[in-house]
């Protein structure tokens, strides 16, 4: 099926021709922290159908945003991961995340939530606290880590080896820090004062 186009000679519309379809940027969000299997993507994109996910993955692969590789016994498992072009969308997601913070509001009864969805907004709070280094964040059973350098910040699946800071948050605290309702520094100070370390 040919890709739909706005047919505008404009950089924004050309970008939206590639990543503007529903679910595309959320697939990129899921792959920002590392490779994922199809089943992982399907589980962490509640509301998407298998047909739509398969179509989006195919389109994003065709457009050079992601690639797939086979691993495991007899190369039976397929992993999807961002290309350099796809990884270059991270600042776009960071900006959308910052803008979307004011739109988030209270969690609705119908809202799905995954702990790793807080990785982008928590990254801003972490970078204010640790200007350079590595930080592991654990929210329940979910763990991811940040690498903060002078040129920017990335997040990755799993804990870091020997992080400069190891944070343990519950989902409520992660949500409040992500939305700015609670400061990460205050959370750490409160945890240290209560004897229940967040770090």
C-alpha positions as CSV (number, residue, x, y, z in Angstrom):
1,X,0.0,0.0,0.0
2,X,1.5,3.4,-1.0
3,X,2.2,5.8,1.9
4,X,-0.2,8.6,2.3
5,X,1.4,12.1,2.0
6,X,0.3,15.6,2.8
7,X,2.0,16.6,-0.5
8,X,3.3,19.8,1.1
9,X,6.8,20.9,0.3
10,X,7.5,21.5,4.0
11,X,9.9,19.9,6.5
12,X,7.2,19.4,9.1
13,X,4.8,17.7,6.7
14,X,7.5,15.5,5.3
15,X,8.3,14.3,8.8
16,X,4.7,13.7,9.6
17,X,4.4,11.7,6.3
18,X,6.7,9.2,8.1
19,X,5.9,9.4,11.8
20,X,2.5,11.1,11.8
21,X,0.3,8.1,11.6
22,X,-1.5,7.0,14.8
23,X,0.8,4.8,17.0
24,X,4.0,5.5,15.1
25,X,5.6,7.8,17.7
26,X,4.4,5.5,20.5
27,X,6.2,2.6,18.8
28,X,9.3,4.8,18.7
29,X,8.8,5.7,22.4
30,X,8.8,2.0,23.2
31,X,12.0,1.4,21.4
32,X,13.9,4.4,22.8
33,X,15.2,2.3,25.7
34,X,16.3,-0.7,23.7
35,X,15.2,-3.5,21.4
36,X,11.8,-5.1,21.8
37,X,10.1,-8.2,20.7
38,X,6.7,-8.0,18.9
39,X,5.0,-9.4,22.0
40,X,6.6,-6.8,24.2
41,X,5.4,-4.0,22.0
42,X,1.9,-5.4,21.8
43,X,1.8,-5.8,25.6
44,X,3.0,-2.2,26.2
45,X,0.8,-0.6,23.6
46,X,-2.7,-1.3,25.0
47,X,-5.4,-0.5,22.6
48,X,-3.5,-1.3,19.4
49,X,-4.6,-4.3,17.3
50,X,-2.1,-6.9,16.0
51,X,-2.9,-5.9,12.4
52,X,-2.2,-2.2,13.1
53,X,1.0,-2.9,15.0
54,X,2.3,-5.2,12.2
55,X,1.5,-2.5,9.7
56,X,3.2,0.2,11.7
57,X,6.3,-1.9,12.2
58,X,6.4,-2.6,8.5
59,X,6.0,1.1,7.6
60,X,8.6,2.3,10.1
61,X,11.1,-0.4,8.8
62,X,10.5,0.7,5.2
63,X,11.1,4.3,6.2
64,X,14.3,3.6,8.0
65,X,13.1,4.4,11.5
66,X,13.6,0.9,12.8
67,X,15.2,-2.4,11.9
68,X,14.6,-5.9,12.9
69,X,17.0,-8.7,13.6
70,X,16.6,-12.4,14.5
71,X,18.2,-13.9,17.5
72,X,18.1,-17.1,19.6
73,X,18.0,-20.7,18.6
74,X,17.4,-21.0,14.9
75,X,17.0,-17.3,14.8
76,X,13.4,-17.8,16.0
77,X,13.0,-14.5,17.9
78,X,12.7,-11.1,16.1
79,X,13.8,-8.0,17.8
80,X,12.9,-4.5,16.7
81,X,15.2,-1.6,17.4
82,X,15.6,2.0,16.3
83,X,18.1,2.9,13.6
84,X,20.2,6.1,14.0
85,X,17.4,8.0,12.1
86,X,14.8,6.6,14.5
87,X,16.9,7.4,17.6
88,X,17.2,10.9,16.4
89,X,13.5,11.3,17.2
90,X,14.2,11.2,20.9
91,X,14.5,15.0,21.2
92,X,11.1,15.2,19.5
93,X,9.6,12.8,22.1
94,X,11.3,14.8,24.9
95,X,9.7,18.0,23.7
96,X,6.3,16.4,23.2
97,X,6.7,14.9,26.7
98,X,7.5,18.3,28.2
99,X,4.6,19.9,26.4
100,X,2.2,17.0,27.3
101,X,3.0,17.3,31.1
102,X,0.5,20.2,31.4
103,X,-2.1,18.2,29.4
104,X,-1.8,15.0,31.6
105,X,-4.1,15.9,34.5
106,X,-5.3,13.2,36.8
107,X,-5.2,9.6,35.7
108,X,-8.6,8.5,34.4
109,X,-10.1,5.1,35.2
110,X,-9.8,4.2,31.6
111,X,-6.1,5.2,31.3
112,X,-3.6,2.4,30.9
113,X,-0.2,3.0,32.6
114,X,3.2,1.4,32.4
115,X,6.1,2.4,34.7
116,X,8.5,2.8,31.9
117,X,6.3,5.5,30.3
118,X,7.6,7.8,32.9
119,X,11.2,7.5,31.6
120,X,11.0,10.6,29.5
121,X,9.6,13.1,32.0
122,X,11.6,11.6,34.9
123,X,14.7,12.0,32.8
124,X,14.4,15.8,33.1
125,X,14.2,15.6,36.9
126,X,17.1,13.2,37.1
127,X,19.3,15.4,34.9
128,X,18.6,18.4,37.2
129,X,19.9,16.3,40.1
130,X,22.8,14.5,38.4
131,X,24.3,16.7,35.6
132,X,26.5,13.9,34.4
133,X,26.7,10.2,35.2
134,X,24.5,7.2,35.4
135,X,21.3,6.8,37.4
136,X,19.1,3.7,37.8
137,X,15.4,4.2,38.4
138,X,13.3,1.3,39.8
139,X,9.5,1.6,39.8
140,X,8.1,-1.6,41.2
141,X,9.5,-4.4,39.1
142,X,10.5,-2.1,36.3
143,X,14.1,-0.9,36.1
144,X,15.8,1.4,33.6
145,X,18.8,3.7,33.7
146,X,19.9,7.0,32.4
147,X,23.2,8.0,30.9
148,X,23.7,11.7,31.3
149,X,26.5,13.5,29.5
150,X,27.3,17.1,28.5
151,X,25.6,16.4,25.2
152,X,22.4,15.0,26.5
153,X,20.5,12.1,28.1
154,X,19.5,8.7,27.1
155,X,17.6,5.9,28.9
156,X,18.1,2.2,28.6
157,X,16.4,-1.0,29.8
158,X,17.6,-2.5,33.0
159,X,19.7,-1.2,35.9
160,X,23.1,0.4,35.2
161,X,26.4,-1.2,36.3
162,X,27.6,0.8,39.3
163,X,25.3,3.8,38.9
164,X,26.0,7.1,40.6
165,X,22.5,7.0,42.0
166,X,20.0,4.2,42.4
167,X,16.4,5.4,42.9
168,X,13.5,3.4,44.1
169,X,10.1,5.0,43.5
170,X,6.5,3.8,43.7
171,X,4.2,4.6,40.7
172,X,2.5,7.4,42.6
173,X,5.8,9.2,43.4
174,X,7.0,8.6,39.8
175,X,3.9,10.2,38.5
176,X,4.1,13.2,40.8
177,X,7.8,13.8,40.0
178,X,7.1,13.4,36.2
179,X,4.3,16.0,36.3
180,X,6.3,18.4,38.6
181,X,3.9,18.1,41.5
182,X,6.8,16.7,43.6
183,X,10.5,17.4,43.3
184,X,12.9,14.6,43.0
185,X,15.3,16.3,45.4
186,X,12.5,16.7,48.0
187,X,11.5,13.0,47.6
188,X,15.1,11.9,48.2
189,X,15.4,14.2,51.3
190,X,12.1,12.9,52.7
191,X,13.1,9.3,52.1
192,X,16.5,9.9,53.9
193,X,14.7,11.6,56.8
194,X,12.2,8.8,57.2
195,X,14.8,6.0,57.1
196,X,13.1,4.5,53.9
197,X,15.8,5.1,51.3
198,X,14.6,6.1,47.8
199,X,18.2,5.8,46.7
